[in-house]
Amino acid sequence: MWVGYDADIVGDAEDVGDSRVRELEGKVAVVTGAASGIGFGMATRFAEAGLNVVMADVEKSALDRAVASLKNREHNVVGITTDVSHWESVAELASESRSRYGSVHILCNNAGVTSSGLASKIWEHPQSDWDWVFGVNFWGVLHGLRAFVPLMLEMDEECHIVNTASVAGLVAYGSIYGATKTGVVDVSETLIMQLRAIDSNIGVSVLCPGAVNTQLLNSSRNRPPEYPSNPSSEDAPADLQRVRDATSDLLRNGRDPLEVGDIVVEAIKQNRFYVLTDDVWNHLIESRPRDILSGNPPAHDKEIAKILGLNSDAND
């Protein structure tokens, strides 16, 4: 059972100065991956708070439906089809957002995909898996920062950036997906230090969700033909299929994306950097620095199996 959001889960954010967006109404937010899942949850809560929202996604039909659903509630939203893995597409997103609204106060680099499985062996993934997942999850964030940070600095107003990583970026889990999310965490940590060094008005949050009820495991619906999947991945070994099924069940019973949207809104107002969505993974997150300082490799396979609901007693 997933715990309800409580400030005690993540604690109080350290005072990192006044670079926070205190008032949301009338501001402009850009959200990638906004047609569904966490992106739609954030876009919805931003719109309800009175922001003008630019919703970006590569899946045009789903984006059109998402935009229409919010417009029908008389929210000020616009949809722009965007492939975050391509710099030119993100640059065009920034240009169109500025042309329409004149400024961007909140940027959510949220678009994300995964390949054949979070537990697939690293050495068995084809190059196309690495290129596609890194292109969206990692380069998509970097393209967003390159396109929007100069605009925010030029504005010299209170702004905030939310980069969506994952708990898989904080613990040893997730194969290619985990590698991309670890990179997003590191980029976000570097970004906030560099922005503070120049006394900017831009706050940063790195969102590290646990299980959320999204279509993450159905990412292949948007996989471009230039990144062909490995046919053998359809015939997964029984143990790998078992992990996939357990992960699917975990996500299906995870948080509602709208709840994550609520958490993100509060994180922006409080200028919180690390943003978790539950406390299920906390003990594994806490173990990582201990392992690093003691020189030990990560050894929480059984703990992850328990979180996934797999019976690991036979291996005890």
Number of C-alpha atoms within 10 A of each C-alpha: 8 14 12 12 17 12 11 9 16 16 10 10 14 10 9 14 11 15 22 21 21 13 12 19 13 14 21 25 27 29 25 31 27 31 27 21 21 30 27 25 20 29 32 25 19 27 25 16 16 16 23 24 28 27 30 30 24 20 17 15 11 14 23 17 14 21 25 16 14 18 14 9 10 11 20 18 23 20 22 22 21 23 21 30 24 14 18 14 17 26 18 15 26 20 15 14 22 15 10 10 14 12 19 24 23 27 23 28 30 28 29 25 20 25 24 19 20 20 18 19 12 13 8 10 18 14 13 15 21 18 15 22 24 23 21 23 29 28 21 24 30 21 21 25 22 14 19 25 18 10 18 23 15 10 15 11 17 20 26 24 27 24 26 25 31 25 27 22 22 20 20 20 19 22 19 25 26 23 21 25 25 23 18 27 24 13 17 26 16 11 17 19 12 12 17 15 9 8 12 18 20 25 27 27 24 27 28 22 21 20 24 22 19 19 16 16 17 14 14 15 9 10 17 10 7 9 15 14 20 15 7 8 15 10 9 14 10 9 10 16 16 13 19 20 13 17 22 20 15 19 20 15 15 19 24 17 21 20 18 25 21 16 20 26 18 14 22 24 16 20 24 23 21 17 26 23 26 23 17 17 19 15 10 18 17 12 14 19 11 12 13 11 8 9 9 10 10 15 13 15 11 15 15 17 16 13 13 19 14 15 10 13 9 5 6 5
